[in-house]
Amino acid sequence: MEMENYPDAITWFENDILNPPPLDDSVFSLIDLSDTYLLMAADSNVSKHWIRYYNC
């Protein structure tokens, strides 16, 4: 996320949530995933692209 590569970060967190090793990891991934969506929404350049991506 430091490089604003939100789609890769979201994919990684979603994969960790769907295939969790221990419960703690999936809980932290849920928190990190929601933070990623908030950061992405705050970045106006990325949020415009993301809206187009999901509206296709």
C-alpha positions in Angstrom: 0.0 0.0 0.0 2.9 2.3 0.5 3.3 2.5 -3.3 -0.4 3.0 -3.8 -0.8 -0.3 -5.5 -4.3 -0.8 -4.1 -5.6 -3.5 -6.4 -2.7 -5.9 -5.5 -3.1 -5.1 -1.8 -6.9 -5.7 -2.0 -6.3 -9.0 -3.8 -3.8 -10.1 -1.2 -6.0 -9.2 1.8 -9.1 -10.9 0.2 -7.0 -14.1 -0.4 -5.8 -14.1 3.2 -9.4 -13.7 4.4 -10.7 -16.5 2.2 -7.8 -18.8 3.0 -6.8 -17.9 6.5 -4.1 -19.8 8.3 -5.0 -18.7 11.9 -8.0 -16.6 12.9 -5.8 -13.6 14.0 -4.4 -13.2 10.4 -7.9 -13.1 8.9 -9.0 -10.5 11.4 -6.0 -8.3 10.8 -6.6 -8.7 7.0 -10.2 -7.5 7.4 -8.9 -4.4 9.2 -6.2 -3.8 6.6 -8.6 -4.4 3.8 -11.0 -1.7 5.1 -8.1 0.7 5.6 -7.0 0.0 2.0 -10.4 0.9 0.7 -10.4 4.1 2.8 -6.9 5.1 1.5 -8.0 4.4 -2.0 -11.1 6.5 -1.6 -9.1 9.4 -0.3 -6.7 9.2 -3.3 -8.8 11.0 -5.9 -6.7 9.8 -8.9 -7.1 6.1 -7.9 -10.8 6.3 -6.9 -11.8 7.6 -10.3 -10.1 4.7 -12.0 -11.5 2.2 -9.5 -15.0 3.4 -10.1 -14.6 2.9 -13.8 -13.1 -0.6 -13.2 -16.0 -1.8 -11.1 -18.7 -0.3 -13.2 -17.7 -2.2 -16.4 
